[in-house]
């Protein structure tokens, strides 16, 4: 059913449906059908993103690697990194095409959003990794910079959350990012006076990786 819905959405976007006695029918134009749901999602997304340019493609790649749910402040950080000026205009288009949704009920006041389906985010992230082996490292660095700015502003809980996700990505990243993650763990240790078991284990792993 999900594939059929996405296929219909693709046809509507491309103007391939025309009114008929029983509703709508496909026009006489020859239509190629993507073989998989992943291919369908990516084709729809690429068509929507194309007017925004290459920086928009890169921004969505990084956002998907970070996770399905996209925090507004992290989206701004990604947009700055890739020099995307119309980041939230892009989000509005994605929302209008059913490729993104707002957090919770109604429109999120801070502009946070999510990919419309977990499978869509996974498809975009998988393609991003195929395109560039360094994309996880790049995303981890963005998260680390964001975590630092949060910590410096006193937003310790948000800093910790960003740090946790940076650590998840840093598992596949270079030593530089691992050391940055270890630095954040040190901040958490100083702030709390102790580390929980998960942090303590990760810190030991990072120390061994130096």
Secondary structure, DSSP 8 states (H G I E B T S, - for coil): -HHHHHHHHHHHHTT-EEEETTEEEE-SS-----SSHHHHHHHHHHHHHGGG-HHHHHHHHHHHHH-SEE-HHHHHHHHHHHT-TTHHHHHHHHHHTTSEEESSSS--TT--EEESSHHHHHHHHHHHHHH-TTHHHHHHHHHHHHHHHHHHTT-HHHHHHHHHHHHHHHTTS-HHHHHHHHHHHHHHHHHHSS--HHHHHHHHHHHHH-
